[in-house]
Amino acid sequence: MACSKFFSGDLPELLNEVIQYFHYDYKTLHSCILVNRLWCRLAIPLLWEDPFSIKSPKNYRFIEIYLSNFCNDDKTRLNEYVIHNGLFPSNTLFNYPKFIQHLDTYKVCNIIGKWIISISIARGQHSN
């Protein structure tokens, strides 16, 4: 009975403290999101609070996830810039933009530039 109460009552709070310990260890946090839903729900906000600071060769993919959270009118406006809705994930588990705590506009602009290059390269490969 005590074990059951432990797992249903105090575990999320204790687990949250453990996961907070790995706040800036992105590799460990990424592993945590793969354990189960509870671990994922606790680790995702830490991973997404400053995603543009994560050193990863493909961190420009964050842009597509953020754009997928735009309203339909904004997505339609992006078509004017030849950025089509087909680039965005259609369904995400979380409202990722709400987790942003730090936003360095220089880093965001840099990553948008990398993202534009990557979609240009992808379009070039598809047209060949």
Sequence and secondary structure as in RCSB ss.txt:
>XXXX:A:sequence
MACSKFFSGDLPELLNEVIQYFHYDYKTLHSCILVNRLWCRLAIPLLWEDPFSIKSPKNYRFIEIYLSNFCNDDK
TRLNEYVIHNGLFPSNTLFNYPKFIQHLDTYKVCNIIGKWIISISIARGQHSN
>XXXX:A:secstr
 HHHHIIIIIHHHHHHHHHHHTTT HHHHHHHTTT HHHHHHHHHHHTSSGGGS  TTTTHHHHHHHHTS HHHH
HHHHTTT  GGGS S  SS GGGG     HHHHHHHHHHHHHHHHHHHHHHH 
